[in-house]
Structure formats: structure tokens, C-alpha cells
Amino acid sequence: MLRMNPRVIFQSLVALLLVVAAIASRSQAAPTVPATASQPQLVILDTDIGDDIDDAFALALVLKSPELRLLGVTTEFGNTELRARLVDRYLQAVGRGDIPVLAGVATAAKGQLSQAAYAEGSPNRKHADGVAFILQQIRAHPGQVTLVGIGPLFNVQAAIARDPATFKKLKRAVLMGGSVYRGYGGPNAPPGPEWNILCDPDGLKALLGSGVPVTMMPLDSTQVPLDQKAQAAIFSHGSPLTDQLTLLYHEWSGTGDWKTPTLFDPVAVTYAIRPDLCPATPMRLEVDAKGNTLPIAGAPNVQVCLKSDERGFLDLLSGRLVK
């Protein structure tokens, strides 16, 4: 019969216990990746889609960006119900009819939507309140929601007025709007009122005073043309998404002399996923009654992208839309 030395047994047990303890300690001390680290950003897109064509490209970029989870689309300015019908048709066509579409604050219309015929191809249904949706999503995800605003800010203004405490829990707002040192036209064009802010200067005033971090893409950094070669690559791609862009482009270009889209709004979406392509500078801006966004001395109240990497932006956009 084999006899074990008690001292050997004791030493073996001690060694075994030390190994087990070390493994347990290492397991408990090992850093864990937060559940949110690999999750996409929660985003609401607030848009005046249906006038210029760039909103349609901005929505396309959101849908093709895995870094973003689109909670819903709220429509801005003028006939917001008709704009919502446009988004309904667009999302249904690309297989994303699960995304909520809400109608925002209706205002006096300034002309007919250039893409009204496309919108009228969608069933005429009543959409829920976009302002209530924005506040609801902030309450459901405090400190996590990014609002990408690519139209006038009537919905933002209404949300702040309705519940400023909840609105303040927005993670951030990323806007296309304003004109700091450059206006519409060439690189030397003097600054002037930009359309989104011109339509509702009080909206931007309210946002800058809301306590929410704001980053703005003004005319200085967003006048990026989509040349004919890039257009051809996108419009000939033949996917459900690029087919919607093709239809909307032809409706838009058929209502005026323009043929080359200027992609103002997608730059704001790009900042949300690739801020390196549009680095922002802290500034203090004052908004006057005419919609001018004037740089003044004082503590910064907004981050402003004054120059974007246009080539990098176009490569990102085209690459994702035709992937």
C-alpha cells in the first residue's frame, strides 16, 4: 500500500489553492469592455428632405453607416406631413420600413417641394408628433442620443420650449447650418445668412442656450459638389438605395437649372462617424435676427468645422453607397 507523506499532501493542497485563487483573482481583475463600446451611436435625423437633394444623400449615408443606429426620422419645415411621406416611400423601398418616421412642426410653406411627386407616391397617412418623439427618445436613452439636424430648427426650438430639462439630456447636436467666414458661392464669397438658420434664427439661439453640446458644419466646410463621375458611379449602381437617389435627383434637377448637387447635409452625418474629416474649432457665435452667425469674443458656445477634407468625404460617401 502506497503511503503519502502528510507534509507532501499539505504542500500540494496549499499549492493547488494558490493556483485556484490566482485564477479567480485574474478573472475578477480582468478589464471588461463596456457593452456600449462596440454598439452604434443612437441617432435621430431631423431633416427638411424634399427641397434640395442633399438630404436624400444624408439619409443614405446614415443607412449605410454601421456606426449609427437610426432611432427615427423627424421632418422639418413647411409641409412636414408630405416630407414624412417621402421618407416613408424611401425607407420602404430600401427595406427599412421599421424605422419610425415622424412629422415635425408645420410652418408656412415657401414654394412647392421639388420632390413632391415622389412623396405623393406613398400612402397619405397621419404621422405622429416629431417633437414628442425627440423628447421620448432622450428620456429613453439619456445622455446617449445624437441629434443630426440638417434643416431649420423648428423641431429643436419646440422641444426645448416643451421640456428643456429633458432636452438638456441629449448627448449632442450635430448641425448643417450657418456661415462664419464664407457664404454661398466660391471660396472667397463673403459670409451671409445660410438657409437653415435664416428660416429660424430663434431655433439656433435656443439650441446654443440649451446646455447641449453643439457642433456645426457651416457653409465654410459643406459646399462639396458631387461631380459627374461620382454621380455616374452612384446612379448606375442599381441598388434599391441608389435607385431612390436616382429618382429623387431627377425630380430635383428637373425643377431648375442645376445639375451638380452640392452635398451640404451629408457633411454633418460624416462628422458623426468620421470627425477627422471635418475637425472642429471651439468658437463663440452670435445669431442675429437676419440669420447671420457672427463670430464674437467670449467663451465658446459651439464647435465649428471651418474646413473639411472634401476628397476624404467624397471617397467615404461614394464608397459606402456603392459598396
C-alpha positions in Angstrom: 0.0 0.0 0.0 1.4 3.4 -1.0 1.7 5.8 1.9 1.9 9.6 1.2 3.9 11.9 3.4 1.4 14.2 5.2 3.8 17.1 4.7 3.8 16.5 0.9 0.0 16.3 0.9 -0.3 19.5 2.8 2.1 21.3 0.5 0.3 20.0 -2.6 -3.1 21.2 -1.3 -1.6 24.7 -0.5 -0.2 24.9 -4.0 -3.5 23.9 -5.5 -5.4 26.5 -3.5 -2.9 29.2 -4.5 -3.4 28.3 -8.2 -7.2 28.4 -7.9 -7.0 31.7 -6.1 -4.8 33.2 -8.7 -7.1 32.2 -11.5 -10.1 33.6 -9.7 -8.3 36.8 -8.9 -7.2 37.2 -12.5 -10.7 36.6 -13.8 -12.2 39.2 -11.4 -9.5 41.8 -12.2 -9.5 41.4 -16.0 -10.9 44.6 -17.6 -14.2 44.1 -19.3 -15.1 46.1 -22.4 -18.2 48.2 -21.7 -21.3 46.9 -23.5 -21.6 50.3 -25.3 -18.1 50.3 -26.7 -19.0 48.3 -29.7 -22.5 49.5 -30.1 -23.5 52.1 -32.7 -24.3 55.7 -31.8 -28.0 56.4 -31.3 -29.1 59.0 -33.8 -32.2 61.0 -34.7 -32.2 62.6 -38.2 -34.1 65.9 -38.3 -34.5 66.8 -42.0 -36.3 69.1 -44.4 -35.9 66.4 -47.1 -37.8 67.1 -50.4 -36.4 70.5 -51.4 -32.7 70.2 -52.1 -31.3 66.8 -53.0 -28.6 66.7 -50.3 -30.9 65.5 -47.6 -31.6 62.3 -49.5 -27.8 61.6 -49.7 -27.5 62.4 -46.0 -30.2 59.8 -45.2 -28.5 57.3 -47.5 -25.2 57.8 -45.7 -26.9 57.2 -42.3 -28.4 54.0 -43.5 -25.1 52.8 -44.9 -23.1 53.6 -41.7 -22.9 50.7 -39.2 -21.5 53.2 -36.7 -25.0 54.7 -36.4 -28.3 53.3 -35.2 -31.1 55.4 -36.6 -33.9 55.7 -34.0 -36.1 57.7 -36.3 -36.5 60.4 -38.8 -38.3 63.7 -38.0 -39.3 66.1 -40.7 -38.8 69.8 -40.6 -40.2 73.0 -42.2 -43.2 73.7 -44.4 -45.4 70.7 -45.2 -43.8 68.2 -42.8 -46.5 65.6 -43.5 -45.6 65.5 -47.2 -41.9 65.3 -46.3 -42.7 62.4 -44.0 -44.5 60.6 -46.8 -41.3 61.0 -48.9 -39.3 59.3 -46.1 -41.9 56.6 -45.8 -41.5 55.7 -49.5 -37.7 55.9 -49.4 -37.4 53.7 -46.4 -39.9 51.1 -47.6 -38.1 50.9 -50.9 -34.7 50.1 -49.3 -36.2 47.6 -46.8 -36.1 49.8 -43.8 -39.7 50.4 -43.1 -39.1 49.5 -39.5 -37.6 53.0 -38.8 -40.1 55.4 -37.3 -41.0 58.5 -39.4 -42.5 61.4 -37.6 -43.8 64.8 -38.8 -42.4 67.8 -37.1 -43.7 71.4 -36.7 -45.6 72.5 -39.8 -44.8 76.1 -40.9 -45.7 78.4 -43.7 -44.5 76.8 -46.9 -42.1 78.6 -49.2 -42.8 77.1 -52.6 -43.6 73.5 -53.6 -41.3 70.6 -52.7 -39.1 69.8 -55.7 -39.6 66.1 -55.0 -43.3 66.3 -54.2 -44.3 63.7 -56.9 -42.1 61.1 -55.3 -43.6 61.8 -51.9 -47.2 61.6 -53.2 -46.4 58.1 -54.4 -46.6 57.0 -50.8 -49.9 56.4 -48.9 -51.3 59.5 -47.3 -51.2 58.7 -43.6 -51.1 60.8 -40.4 -47.7 60.8 -38.8 -47.1 61.1 -35.1 -45.6 64.2 -33.4 -41.9 64.5 -34.2 -41.2 66.8 -31.3 -42.7 64.4 -28.8 -40.6 61.6 -30.4 -37.4 63.5 -29.9 -38.2 64.1 -26.2 -39.3 60.5 -25.8 -36.1 59.1 -27.2 -34.0 61.3 -25.0 -35.9 60.1 -21.9 -35.4 56.5 -23.0 -31.7 57.0 -23.7 -30.5 59.9 -21.5 -27.0 61.1 -22.5 -26.8 58.8 -25.5 -28.7 60.3 -28.4 -27.1 62.4 -31.1 -29.5 64.7 -33.0 -28.3 65.3 -36.5 -30.1 68.4 -37.7 -30.0 69.2 -41.4 -32.9 71.6 -41.7 -34.3 74.6 -40.0 -34.6 74.1 -36.2 -38.3 74.5 -35.6 -38.5 71.0 -34.0 -35.5 71.7 -31.8 -36.9 75.0 -30.7 -40.3 73.4 -29.9 -38.6 70.5 -28.0 -36.6 73.0 -25.8 -39.7 75.1 -25.1 -41.8 72.0 -24.3 -39.3 70.3 -21.9 -35.9 72.0 -21.5 -34.8 69.6 -18.7 -35.3 66.6 -20.9 -33.8 68.2 -24.0 -30.7 69.0 -22.0 -30.1 65.2 -21.6 -29.3 65.0 -25.3 -25.8 63.8 -25.8 -25.1 66.3 -28.6 -26.5 68.1 -31.6 -24.6 68.0 -34.9 -25.9 70.6 -37.4 -25.5 71.7 -41.0 -26.1 75.4 -40.8 -24.6 78.8 -40.5 -22.0 80.9 -42.4 -18.9 82.1 -40.5 -16.3 83.4 -42.9 -17.7 82.0 -46.2 -21.1 82.4 -47.8 -22.8 80.7 -50.8 -20.5 80.5 -53.8 -16.8 80.4 -54.3 -14.2 80.1 -51.5 -14.0 83.9 -51.4 -17.7 84.5 -51.1 -18.5 86.8 -48.1 -20.5 85.3 -45.3 -24.2 85.8 -45.2 -27.3 84.1 -43.9 -27.4 80.3 -44.5 -30.8 78.9 -45.4 -31.4 76.6 -42.4 -30.6 79.4 -39.9 -32.3 82.1 -42.0 -35.6 80.2 -41.8 -35.4 80.0 -38.0 -32.7 82.0 -36.3 -34.5 81.7 -32.9 -34.1 77.9 -33.2 -30.3 78.2 -33.2 -30.4 80.8 -30.4 -32.4 78.4 -28.3 -30.1 75.4 -29.0 -27.0 77.4 -28.2 -28.5 78.3 -24.9 -29.9 74.9 -24.0 -26.8 73.4 -22.4 -26.4 70.7 -25.0 -23.0 70.4 -26.8 -23.4 71.6 -30.4 -21.1 71.0 -33.4 -21.9 73.0 -36.6 -21.0 72.4 -40.2 -21.4 75.8 -41.8 -21.2 76.9 -45.5 -17.4 77.2 -44.9 -17.0 73.4 -44.9 -20.0 72.0 -46.6 -20.1 73.3 -50.2 -18.9 70.0 -51.7 -20.0 69.3 -55.3 -20.8 65.8 -56.5 -19.2 65.8 -59.9 -20.5 63.9 -62.9 -18.1 61.0 -62.5 -19.2 60.4 -58.9 -22.9 60.8 -59.9 -22.5 58.2 -62.7 -21.0 55.7 -60.3 -23.8 56.1 -57.8 -26.8 56.4 -60.2 -25.6 53.4 -62.3 -25.1 51.2 -59.3 -28.6 49.8 -59.4 -29.2 49.0 -55.7 -32.6 49.8 -54.1 -30.9 52.7 -52.2 -29.1 54.2 -55.2 -32.3 53.8 -57.3 -34.1 56.1 -54.8 -31.3 58.7 -55.1 -31.6 58.5 -58.9 -35.3 59.1 -58.8 -35.1 62.0 -56.4 -32.1 63.5 -58.2 -34.0 63.7 -61.5 -37.1 65.2 -59.8 -34.8 67.8 -58.2 -32.8 68.6 -61.2 -35.9 68.8 -63.4 -37.2 71.8 -61.4 -34.3 74.2 -62.1 -31.1 74.8 -63.9 -28.9 72.9 -61.5 -27.3 69.6 -62.4 -24.5 69.2 -59.9 -25.7 68.6 -56.3 -23.9 70.4 -53.5 -23.7 67.9 -50.6 -24.1 70.3 -47.7 -26.0 67.9 -45.4 -24.0 64.7 -45.7 -21.1 66.5 -44.2 -22.9 66.7 -40.9 -23.6 62.9 -41.0 -19.9 62.4 -41.8 -18.8 64.4 -38.8 -20.9 62.0 -36.6 -18.9 59.0 -37.9 -15.6 60.4 -39.1 -14.9 63.7 -37.2 -11.3 63.5 -38.5 -12.7 64.5 -41.9 -14.1 67.7 -40.5 -12.1 68.9 -37.5 -14.0 71.4 -35.3 -12.8 74.5 -33.6 -14.4 76.0 -30.5 -15.9 79.4 -31.2 -18.5 81.8 -29.8 -21.2 82.6 -32.3 -23.9 85.2 -32.1 -27.1 84.7 -34.1 -28.9 87.9 -35.3 -32.4 88.3 -36.5 -31.4 88.0 -40.1 -29.9 84.6 -39.6 -26.2 85.7 -39.6 -23.9 83.6 -37.4 -21.3 86.0 -36.3 -18.1 85.1 -34.5 -17.6 87.2 -31.4 -15.2 87.2 -28.4 -16.1 85.2 -25.4 -16.4 81.7 -24.0 -17.1 79.2 -26.8 -20.7 78.1 -27.2 -20.3 75.8 -30.2 -17.7 73.7 -32.1 -17.4 74.7 -35.7 -15.9 72.9 -38.7 -14.4 75.6 -40.9 -12.7 73.3 -43.4 -13.5 69.7 -44.3 -11.5 67.1 -46.2 -13.6 67.2 -49.3 -11.7 64.3 -51.1 -11.9 62.1 -48.0 -15.6 62.9 -47.6 -16.4 62.1 -51.2 -14.5 58.8 -51.0 -16.3 57.8 -47.9 -19.7 58.7 -49.3 -19.2 57.1 -52.7 -17.6 54.0 -51.2 -20.4 53.4 -48.9 -23.2 54.0 -51.3 -21.9 51.6 -54.0 -20.4 49.0 -51.6 
